[in-house]
């Protein structure tokens, strides 16, 4: 029962983030660069729940995004699914209580995900490659994502540990000590 | 993460303030004086005015350098005349280009009347920073098909890449995966306009013939080569020519006629 409610809340959050990304962050930009909230969302779902749930959420959100806006179906699904799996690796190896680790995790995930999307699209859509512009946008976007996750982390942490207790049992302390 | 609740809240608050300041400053580059500049000016100006007044007073008392003063006066007059002449020249140039543009528009409206079009709204945009596709609210129910050309009021927008019953995805010409075969309207040299990553309103005109003469402000239109877009649709104007060491690699930046940041309504051309 608890899990049903948690999932319903997560779906609601996904919708809110979709409209935020589409409307609010299309003008609230740093030098015209938008953040990618979906990477942060899937990353934190993967960090705080089981491995499979992060990947499933990533895939479903990715497919919906592909259907709604992208030119080729499947790239976003693939990448966000991979972000869910990546989150599990980070969860096993790093503490989630440290500000620095969160910054590192968010930046590494953003860079890997966006670079892979760009390369995939380069191969399949024959993009005009533009290295400097890409790196500039990627760095600004990574910075934006870090700032947003710092702002939102207290909230995410509270909700996240609640979910983690439900999915993994209370083993936050036993794992590290 | 936050051991002390109070300091944690403070950290979050400071981060939010920094984010808002970054966003405002990074997007505020339209040449207007910012709030801080105004404030700084308000503090400094009275002192500066006073100093200038003093300086003028001292200068006024010096009758010794009468000659120099005369020369200065003459110089000022000449400079004034020069700037007036320059201004009138600029006005003339403006009128000239305006005349050309009006002629173009006249042609354009005649050309567009030949096409049968479907009117549609932009309902969705790509959420990522790297792609610039848009979604419009007309689909196969309204007669839109894959590959149809999409135009705006001012010029070319892109072409349809996929259709559902009620919506269609349009790849805009500023998308990085887009290449448009085009010609320069005065010299008739053919070029290829490609989308760039870092700008929503600029195209990179490549493969310029080595003997071609590029004129700044020249209008660019589709050539019809390749069969994706029909011939003679206005794309934009040449903004800047970037020379390179090797003349075969030189390219030009083309300002698109359509403002893709503010694009809200489009026309789908149904008879290519």
Interface residues (C-beta under 8 A of the other chain):
Chain A: X21 X22 X26 X28 X29 X30 X31 X32 X33 X34 X36 X38 X65 X68 X69 X70 X71 X97 X98 X99 X102 X114 X117 X118 X121 X125 X126 X127 X128 X130 X133 X134 X136 X137 X141 X147 X148 X150 X151 X153 X154 X157
Chain B: X1 X2 X8 X9 X11 X12 X15 X16 X18 X19 X22 X23 X26 X27 X124 X125 X126 X127 X128 X129 X130 X131 X133 X135 X161 X162 X169 X171 X176 X177 X179 X194 X195 X196 X197 X198 X200 X204
